[in-house]
Amino acid sequence: MLNPERRPHVPGSHAVSPVNFDPQVLAEFDFPAPLRLIDSTLRKTLFTAGHTTSRLGFQRIAEALTELGVREESINVNWTGATYPAPQDWALLEAVVEGGFPFRLNVYTDTLVGNGRDHQPVSMRQTVDMLAAAGVTTAAPGILQAPDDDAQKRQLDELEAYFAYAGQAGLDTTITFAQVGRRDFDRMLAMADHAVRLGARRLDLMDSTSSLAPEAMKRFVRRFRAGLARQVPLTMHVHDEFGLATAGAIAAATAGAHPDVAMNGMSYRCGFAPLEEVVLALETLYGVDTGLRLERIQHVARVVARESGVPLPPLKPLTGGYAYLKHMPGDVAAALTQGQDAFPPVSHGLVPARMGQEMTWVWGGLSSEGMVRALAAQQGHDDLTGAETRALRRCLDAAVAAVPAYPRWLSPQQAAARFDAVLAGLRQVPEPASARWALHAANPHGPWRERVLARAGDSATVAELVDAAWQEVEAASTADLVAMLAHCKPMAAEPERAEPHQDGAAAEARAVRDGMSAREESGVLDADGAVRRLVAELAAGYERGLGFRYVLSSAGLGAQDVLMDVRIRSGREEEVELHRARRELRTIIDNRLAQLLILAEVTP
């Protein structure tokens, strides 16, 4: 039932646009009152390819649906031309009846009414007797399109015989029409009217292969309702061939049909209208009370995923793992500072608690200094310097870049631990000899090293030293930049031997630098020999053509990534490439200093 008064003030709801409740918009709607969803989660789970649901698993799903507030559940029992029902279908029926769940169970079968010409090997009476003996109270004959007028007359007689016998057996009846968008409308409507006169409690319409666009769906439902001599509840069943199942189900609801849905969109082919999407859209964007416990939806989604073995896709609307995950810089900062109960919700249509969810965040491939400051505040630090903030961001970003596989991010726990370790390192004051040694290990170009030490000062913290190194790479002249690049090991080449006259500290720094290079280039060095040689040849050609060494911050990159990079960059202008080389060198040095001075992963 439409209830626009509740829309802006329901705890946990989204502050929706008032246009949703503009009188002209509301005038287009004719929702059932009250609206009641018809759930098909159990049968659609059974029909999902590769599912692993056990008998007890189906009962656990049914229990979760009951807690959610589902009142109507539909399953299928098909004979499909055999003399006995499909074993899996019958086992599901027995499991549901055995569980004694409080929802009304609607059972579709294919042997109650035929198409007026072809006949099943099992009679209608045998089927009714089996269903009644099994404890079924509501049966759903499926009415197929009759091939001609004579067949339709026989079909009408079959329908009358069914109602008479089912009534004696104490069965209630709903009627199912498949492929409604493709059928002869007038014939179908005549059959529906006849079924209603005979006592059908409800008509279940199925757009079985997504033939109706949302706009056409509204027109179809309105036309069908208007053609009935007596109004009974209608449902609409929509698959997701075009990604429009939710839109189609809601369109049908706005025209007066109760939506048929399945949790997580479970079904064969492309899936079904997802319960969670239809429900939350109706409740939030249309002000319609579905009667379900919204805070249980996430729980039910997880139960279905666990019992079926079909995982929730991360990008699944509302219930997927990324639905309330914040990784965009502004969203992470807001999540850290505003918390779970922020309203309007942080970058979402719903406050997570309404779905039984929680908002979380990760440190991903996008970041900002605002994220650093927000994380610092959460960690109890509101006194970061600019140098510390910049270094923290770069160190956290470097940790993300080093993650070898999807998902490439740091969890809140990982980011917090990294933050604390980095900040502790940044606030140390290194011994002058250690500072000089670390700079030499990062890049042995003497003039650059001396300018870094001069900029940082004698009593500089690690943060100030690292920041000075960053700034001095940026400020280096072209001649100094080319000289610094020359100190980098050629890509994919073997390390050069240390010069005999180097003292112990210089030789040790050289060995450390070579070790860091090997780790940075591991994606290339571990590649097939032919690929590695090709990378080396292209990098050498780059140097011959441009006059300076090819460098790439290659941590986490594979050989094919480096191949593409060197190919692209080999054909660019010198000025453009010098700018790119400066940026790559700056990142390489920064990462090395982080290892040497901040996290103490390598020490002299």
Secondary structure, 3 states (H helix, E strand, C coil): CECHHHCCCCCCCCCCCHHHHCHHHHCCCCCCCCCCCEECHHHHHHHCCCCCCCHHHHHHHHHHHHHHCCCEEEEEECCCCCCCCCHHHHHHHHHHHHHCCCCEEEEEECCCCCCCCCCCCCCHHHHHHHHHHHCCCEEEEECCCCCCHHHHHHHHHHHHHHHHHHHHCCCEEEEEECCCCCCCHHHHHHHHHHHHHHCCCEEEEEECCCCCCHHHHHHHHHHHHHHCCCCCCEEEEEECCCCCHHHHHHHHHHCCCEEEEEHHHCCCCCCECEHHHHHHHHHHHCCECCCCCHHHHHHHHHHHHHHHCCCCCCCCCCCCCCCCEECCHHHHHHHHHHCCCCCCCCCCCCCHHHHCCCCEECECCCCCHHHHHHHHHHCCCCCCCHHHHHHHHHHHHHHHHCCCCCCCCECHHHHHHHHHHHHHHHCCCCCHHHHHHHHHHHCCCHHHHHHHHHHHCCCCCHHHHHHHHHHHHHHCCHHHHHHHHHCCCCCCCCCCCCCCCCCHHHHHHHHHHHHHHHHHCHHHHCCCHHHHHHHHHHHHHHHHHHCCCCCCCCCCCCHHHHHHHHHHHHCCCHHHHHHHHHHHHHHHHHHHHHHHHHCCCCCC
